[in-house]
Each structure stands twice: as structure tokens, then as C-alpha cells.
Amino acid sequence: MFRKLPPSLFAVALSGVIALGAMTVSAGPARADSRDAARILGGVIALYAIGRAIELSNNGRAPRQAPHVSVTRTHPHAPAPAHPPALVAPARCFVEGQDRNGYFRGYGRRCMQNHTARPRLLPQACLTTVHTQRGPREIYAGRCLANNGWVREAGFRP
């Protein structure tokens, strides 16, 4: 019955039962003087302190753990490849801005040809011209590269 009670309530109930039991056990008519009242109060305080210490020690204890069972989980997505992909677009080549046609994001052509491991694999279909304040520039469109197997460099933040 008491196992379902919170530990603090259990400690208070236990101390109350012991205190009531001590008061009702007297053999005959007794007169309570100030010393008896002090002893009873001291006993209740001591029981409360003991109950509180038990409660704190139980709260600090690690919870029981179920026995370790090995579970194999399947993931709906494909696992990451063991080696890094060969088609990586370097973060330093990323450019974005506005031209007369609107906002653009992509990778500079010259930078990509100079700083990728396999520049011959850059798809020509992704090459587009944007008109900046410095004149026309050629960039590889980011979405087009992604659709052709290129990935951003690790840690890339636009």
C-alpha cells in the first residue's frame, strides 16, 4: 500500500504513526509537562529528518534499467556512403546576388574549374550567364548541379 505513495508523504505518514503510537502506549494517567512535549517534538523532528534523508537518497539513486537487449533498427533512407562523394562543390566558389532577371545562386565557373577534384565532370547544361554590376559572369546553377549528383562541401553555410 505504501509503495504507491510519494516518498515524502510516506515519511510524514510513518512519523505520524510512530508519534501517535508513542502517545497511546502510556500505562496510566499521565501528565504531560514541558519536558515530555519537548521530547515528543524532538522525536517527530528526528523522524522527519530520517524520512527526508531516505527520500533524498532514493531520489539520487539511478533508476532501474531493463536488461540490455540488442535491437537492430532499419532506417527508411539509404545509409551514408563509406567514402566521400567525388562530386563536391567547394564552399569558396558559391556566389549569390541579383541581376536584371532577379536573384541568383550558384557556383562561379572559373572557381569550380580550378578547385574541384573532377572539373571535367561539371555539366555544361548547368552553366548559365548572369549580368552583374561587373559585367556578365558564368555560373553553375546550384540546383542543376545537385540534380546531376554534385553535393555541397561539408560544413557549407550560405
Residue, then its C-alpha position, 0 to 999 in steps of 0.5 A: m500500500f505504501r509503495k504507491l505513495p510519494p516518498s515524502l508523504f510516506a515519511v510524514a505518514l510513518s512519523g505520524v504513526i510512530a508519534l501517535g503510537a508513542m502517545t497511546v502506549s502510556a500505562g496510566p494517567a499521565r501528565a504531560d509537562s514541558r519536558d515530555a512535549a519537548r521530547i515528543l517534538g524532538g522525536v517527530i523532528a528526528l523522524y522527519a529528518i530520517g524520512r527526508a534523508i531516505e527520500l533524498s537518497n532514493n531520489g539520487r539513486a539511478p533508476r532501474q534499467a531493463p536488461h540490455v537487449s540488442v535491437t537492430r533498427t532499419h532506417p527508411h533512407a539509404p545509409a551514408p556512403a563509406h567514402p566521400p562523394a567525388l562530386v563536391a562543390p567547394a564552399r569558396c566558389f558559391v556566389e549569390g546576388q541579383d541581376r536584371n532577371g532577379y536573384f541568383r545562386g550558384y557556383g562561379r565557373r572559373c572557381m569550380q574549374n580550378h578547385t574541384a577534384r573532377p572539373r571535367l565532370l561539371p555539366q555544361a547544361c548547368l552553366t548559365t550567364v548572369h549580368t552583374q554590376r561587373g559585367p556578365r559572369e558564368i555560373y553553375a546553377g546550384r540546383c542543376l548541379a545537385n540534380n546531376g549528383w554534385v553535393r555541397e562541401a561539408g560544413f557549407r553555410p550560405 
